[in-house]
């Protein structure tokens, strides 16, 4: 399971689980952040869907996006689901991957990997969330083309929980969204 954490601008120095600062808005990340050492993953995947014909409706088909586990999301996936908004709470386990040209709630801008090995104890929710927020801000800029703090887009990160960590869950998914309206195109290079 993943716990979503929406990113919002803060004026203080505190990192709160559900928010991130615009501190990584500079063109180059600060030295202390580079020392964390986790690279971003920027791969892409094809959206999946299921097409069905309802009984008694010859020639009529309905296409429904298949549920995709959040652990299978990759950069470039456009997604629908309540976890991809500023009101996200609780844990997310799956998303509906859709065509980026269609109306959608968010787009995966990066998947970051935690450096802790498979035997490492869960470092705690605050540390896991803070690392996701820092690295997602870097992934956002690389994917979107502008610093997170200067964009009109918002972001939510889905990161490992204490329950998913022992099974090897070491990735956080970074999803950009527009708080004002659904997205209707990719945010890559926007």
N, C-alpha and C positions, 0 to 999 in steps of 0.2 A: 504494500500500500504506500501511497505517497501523500504527504501532507502539502497542500498548496499554500503558498505564501505570496500574497500580492505585494508588489513594489509600489511605494508611494514616496514622495519627496519629504525629507525631514530636514529641519534646520539644526538639530542637535547632533552630538557625536554618537549617541546611543544607537545600536543596531537592535531592532525589535524583530522578533520572529516573523511577523507578518509584513514587515516593511524593509525597504532598502533605501540607502541614501543615494544621492547623485554624486557621491564622492569619487566614483570612477568615471566621471564625465570627461576627464582630460584625454588627449589623444594617446598618451602613453600611460600605462598603469603604473602606480607607484611601486618603488622597489620592494617594499614589504609584501605587496601582493604578488609580485613575480616570484618571490621566494616560496610562496605556497606551492608552486610547481605543478598544478593540475592543468593539462592542456584541454582545450575545447574540442569537441568532436563535431565535424561539419559534414555529415553524410546526408543523403537524401533517400527517400523511399517513395514508392508509388502508392497512392491512396487505394484502398480496397473497398469494394461494395458488393452487395448481393442484389441481383435483379430477380424479381418474382412476378408471376402472372397470377392474378386472383382468379379463383374458380368462377366460370360463367362470364368472364370479361375478355373474350377473344380479342387478341391484338393489344390489350392494355397491359402495360408493365409498370412496375414501381421499383425504383432503385433506392435502396436503403444502405447507408454506410454501415459497414460491419464494425462492431466494437473492437477496439485495439487496446491491449494493455498499455498503460502509460510507460511501462518499462521497455516497450517496443517502439516508442515514438522516436523519430530522428529529425534533425534540422531540415526544414522545408515542408514538414507535414502541416497541413492546415486542419484545424480541429474544431469540433463543436462539443459543448458540454458546460455544465454549470461551474466546473473547476477553473474555467478560463475567463474569469472576470474579477473585478475589484471586490465583489461580494463573496468570493470563494472562501469556504470554511470546511472543516473536517478533512477527510482523506479521499483521494481520487484513485481509482484502480484502473479505469479505462476511459477512452475517448472515442469519439466518432471522427475518423479521418475522412476528409472531404476534398474535393477539387478546390484549389485556391481561387479559381475564377468564380466559384459560387459563393454565396453569402456564408461566412463562417465566423466563429467566435474568437479564434486566435490562431497564431502560427508559431510553430516550434522554431526558435532562433538559435538554439544550441542545446547540446547535451554535455554536461560536464561530469568528470569522473573524480571521485574522491580518491586520495592517494593511500588511504589506510588499507592494509592487506586483509585477506580473508579471515585471519585469526584475531584481528583488532576488535576490541570492545567498542560498542556504540559510544561515540564521543559526547553525546548529549544533543538534545534538540536545538539549543541555542547555537552551538558550534556548527552543527550540520546546516542549519538555516543560514547562518552568517556566511559560511563558505559558499553556499549556493547563490546567495545574493551578490557576493563579490564577483564570482566567476560568471554569473549570468549577465551582469552589467558589461563585462568584457565581451562575452559572446554576442550580446545584443548589438554592440557597436560594430563588431566584425561582420555581422550578418545584415543589419539594417543600413549601415553606412554612416550613422550619426551616433554621437554619444547618447547613452540612455537618458541622462539628465536634461538633454536639450530637445528630445523628441516629444511629440504629442502623444505617442503611444505609451501604454503602461505595460507592466510585465508581472507575471506570476511564476514562481518556481515550484516545482513538485520535487520533493527531496525524500530520501529514505527515512523511514520511521524506525523506532526501536524494535518493532516487530519484524520489519523486512530486512534489517541490517544483518542478522545472523545467517540469513539465507544467501548472502552475497550481494545484496542490493547496494551498489556503490555509485549510482548515477543520479544526477538531478537534471530534470527537464526544464528548460527555460522557454516560456511561452509569452509572446507579445500579443497585446490586444488593444483595441481602441475603446476607451471607456464611454465614448459618445455614440457609437454605432457599430454594427457588425462590419467586419472587413469584407471587401469584395474583390481583392486582388492580393498578390503576395506583397509582403513588406520588405522582401530582400532588395537591398540597394535603394530603398525609398528614402 
